[in-house]
Amino acid sequence: VQLQACGGGLVQAGGSLRLSCAAAGRTWSSYAMAWFRQTPGKERQFVARIRWTGGSTNYADSVKGRFTISRDNAKNTVYLQMNSLKPEDTAVYYCAAGPAISVVVTPKSYDYWGQGTQVTVSS
């Protein structure tokens, strides 16, 4: 099982980035995919979540209206479109796979993790 995240980079405040997470190694239909982010010294923080089946989504309040999570079932890839980026969005972003049955936002509920991709937003 492998989750491969990419798309991070350096962007000015107000700019946009799109992260991708390619999932491989198993059938994902019973899973939800999520993005978390983490800054040094802080706990990993939930950002957004999408179910592979049905496509229902959930967002952290801090990113609602700015970030959009989507998936391409044919490519087994999940995306995080990040617009109107702020310096406080700077973090390492991780994709994860976890249970689709209920909305869970705690990292420990997720079974599989990607390697993380750095997003830096300059002011």
N, C-alpha and C positions, 0 to 999 in steps of 0.2 A: 504494500500500500504506500502510495506516495502522493503528497501534495506539494506542488511546485509553485511558489508565489514569485511574481516579478512585477515590474512596472514602477517601482519607487524611483525617487530622484529628488533633485533640488528645484524648487519652484518659488516664485515670489508670492506674497500674500495676494489673494484674489484670483490666483491662477487655478489650473486644473491638472489633475493626474488621473490615470486609470490603472488600477491594479488588476492583475489577473492571477487566478489560481487554477492550475490544471490538476485534476484529480485522476489517479490511475490505480489499478490493482484490485478493484472490487466493484460490485454493483452498488450504486449510491442512492437508489430510488427511495430507500427507507431512512435516508439521512437528511439532515439540514447542514448547510454550509454557513460558516460565519467568519467575520473578520473581527479580530481583536487588535489592540495596539498597546504598546508599552513604552514607557520612558524610564530612564535610569532611576532606580530606587523606588519605583512605584509598581503596584500590581498591574497585571494585564487587565485591560479594560475592554468591555464589549463595545463594538461599533455597529455592526449590522448582521442580519441573519436572513437566509432564504431557504425554503424547503425545495429540494430537488423536484418533488412531485407537487404540483399545484402552484408553486412559486410564491407562496405567501411570504411576506417580508416583515421584519421588525428592525427598528433603529433605536440607537441611543438618542436621547433628547439633544445632546450636544451636536449631532450631525444631521438631524432631521431637516429636510428642505435643501440640504447642500450635497449630501452623499446619496448615491443610488446603487443598490446591490441588484445584480441580475445574473442569470445563468444561461448557458447554452448547453442543453442536454446532449445534443449530438456531439459536442466537443468535450463534454465532461469538464467544463470550465466555468468558473464563477468570476464575476467582475465586480469591482468597486469603483464607480465613477465618483470622483471627488472634485467638487466645484467650490468656488468661493473659499479657497483654502485660507486658513488662519495660522499664524505662528504656533498657536496652541495645538494644532493638529500634528505638529512634528512628533514623530515616534517611529518605532519599528512596528510595522504592520504584519500580522500573522493571519493566515487562513487556517480554518479548522473544520473538522467534520464531527457532527454529534447527533444526538437523537432528534428526530423530527416530530415525535409525539407531542412534546410540550415545548413551550418557549423557554429556553434556558439561556442565561447570560453569564453563567459562571464558567470560567475556564476549565475547572476540574470535571465538568460534565461532558467535555469534548474528548473524543477518542483519538483523533488523528490531527497532527499539526504539520504545517509547512514550516519552512526554514526562516521566514521573516524577510521583509524588504523595507529598507529605510526610506522614510519620507521626511524631507526637511523643507519647511516653509519659512522663507526669510521675510522680515518685515520691511 
